Amino acid sequence: MMLSGDRADKLAQLDTILEAYGEFANFDASQLQLIEPLRGLRMVHYMAWLAKRWQDPAFPRAFPWFADAKYWENQVLAFKEQIAALEEPPLQLMPQW
């Protein structure tokens, strides 16, 4: 969730995050391959969380856009973009010179 934009933006953000992370612990670079699958899973879980609780009167008031057709059109687009991200090679660490 902390990486956004195009691939170059994500790589620059990842470099900054991992530089700060490295001050506290080592990072296993093999875990980078999990970024996009976990992002897709988070998207599905969030929508499922809302759908499961939709009968609670507080939810339609708090999340009125969830029942809007435009929201679902945007979600379809977001999933298409996520599928494209899953088809790309995983992000890799930039070499440190």
VENQUIVEN-V576996 format. One record per residue. RES is the residue in three letters. PHI is phi as a letter, one per 20 degrees, with the letter a starting at -180 (999 if undefined). PSI is psi in whole degrees, 0 to 359 (NA if undefined). D_FIRST is the distance of its C-alpha to the first C-alpha in Angstrom with 2 decimals. Layout:
res=RES phi=PHI psi=PSI d_first=D_FIRST
res=RES phi=PHI psi=PSI d_first=D_FIRST
This chain:
res=MET phi=999 psi=344 d_first=0.00
res=MET phi=e psi=355 d_first=3.78
res=LEU phi=d psi=129 d_first=5.56
res=SER phi=b psi=168 d_first=7.41
res=GLY phi=n psi=198 d_first=11.10
res=ASP phi=f psi=179 d_first=13.63
res=ARG phi=g psi=318 d_first=14.03
res=ALA phi=f psi=319 d_first=15.84
res=ASP phi=f psi=315 d_first=13.27
res=LYS phi=f psi=319 d_first=10.59
res=LEU phi=f psi=319 d_first=13.46
res=ALA phi=f psi=317 d_first=14.46
res=GLN phi=f psi=318 d_first=11.19
res=LEU phi=f psi=318 d_first=11.14
res=ASP phi=g psi=316 d_first=14.78
res=THR phi=f psi=314 d_first=14.40
res=ILE phi=f psi=315 d_first=11.95
res=LEU phi=f psi=332 d_first=14.28
res=GLU phi=f psi=315 d_first=17.30
res=ALA phi=f psi=319 d_first=16.55
res=TYR phi=g psi=321 d_first=15.64
res=GLY phi=f psi=343 d_first=18.94
res=GLU phi=f psi=341 d_first=20.87
res=PHE phi=d psi=327 d_first=20.37
res=ALA phi=b psi=163 d_first=20.22
res=ASN phi=f psi=150 d_first=20.43
res=PHE phi=d psi=130 d_first=17.52
res=ASP phi=e psi=106 d_first=18.44
res=ALA phi=f psi=340 d_first=17.49
res=SER phi=f psi=341 d_first=18.18
res=GLN phi=f psi=349 d_first=14.88
res=LEU phi=f psi=331 d_first=13.12
res=GLN phi=f psi=348 d_first=14.40
res=LEU phi=e psi=348 d_first=12.22
res=ILE phi=g psi=303 d_first=8.80
res=GLU phi=f psi=318 d_first=9.60
res=PRO phi=g psi=319 d_first=11.72
res=LEU phi=f psi=328 d_first=9.36
res=ARG phi=f psi=316 d_first=6.88
res=GLY phi=f psi=318 d_first=10.33
res=LEU phi=f psi=319 d_first=11.48
res=ARG phi=f psi=320 d_first=8.97
res=MET phi=f psi=313 d_first=10.17
res=VAL phi=f psi=315 d_first=13.67
res=HIS phi=f psi=322 d_first=13.65
res=TYR phi=f psi=315 d_first=12.68
res=MET phi=f psi=323 d_first=15.49
res=ALA phi=f psi=321 d_first=17.77
res=TRP phi=g psi=315 d_first=17.39
res=LEU phi=f psi=315 d_first=18.53
res=ALA phi=f psi=320 d_first=21.21
res=LYS phi=f psi=331 d_first=22.65
res=ARG phi=d psi=8 d_first=23.17
res=TRP phi=f psi=332 d_first=24.35
res=GLN phi=f psi=343 d_first=27.94
res=ASP phi=f psi=123 d_first=27.32
res=PRO phi=g psi=336 d_first=28.72
res=ALA phi=f psi=331 d_first=26.03
res=PHE phi=f psi=312 d_first=23.28
res=PRO phi=g psi=329 d_first=24.91
res=ARG phi=f psi=321 d_first=25.55
res=ALA phi=f psi=331 d_first=22.06
res=PHE phi=c psi=57 d_first=20.29
res=PRO phi=f psi=332 d_first=23.08
res=TRP phi=f psi=342 d_first=20.95
res=PHE phi=f psi=330 d_first=20.20
res=ALA phi=e psi=2 d_first=23.84
res=ASP phi=e psi=136 d_first=23.86
res=ALA phi=g psi=325 d_first=24.45
res=LYS phi=f psi=322 d_first=22.37
res=TYR phi=g psi=314 d_first=19.22
res=TRP phi=f psi=326 d_first=20.01
res=GLU phi=f psi=316 d_first=20.89
res=ASN phi=f psi=325 d_first=17.50
res=GLN phi=f psi=321 d_first=15.92
res=VAL phi=f psi=315 d_first=18.35
res=LEU phi=f psi=316 d_first=17.37
res=ALA phi=f psi=320 d_first=13.61
res=PHE phi=f psi=323 d_first=14.75
res=LYS phi=f psi=318 d_first=17.11
res=GLU phi=f psi=322 d_first=14.58
res=GLN phi=f psi=321 d_first=12.52
res=ILE phi=f psi=318 d_first=15.94
res=ALA phi=f psi=319 d_first=16.68
res=ALA phi=f psi=324 d_first=13.64
res=LEU phi=f psi=334 d_first=14.87
res=GLU phi=e psi=347 d_first=18.29
res=GLU phi=e psi=159 d_first=17.51
res=PRO phi=f psi=150 d_first=18.09
res=PRO phi=f psi=155 d_first=15.28
res=LEU phi=f psi=147 d_first=14.13
res=GLN phi=c psi=154 d_first=16.79
res=LEU phi=f psi=143 d_first=17.46
res=MET phi=f psi=141 d_first=19.57
res=PRO phi=f psi=141 d_first=23.10
res=GLN phi=e psi=121 d_first=24.19
res=TRP phi=e psi=NA d_first=27.65
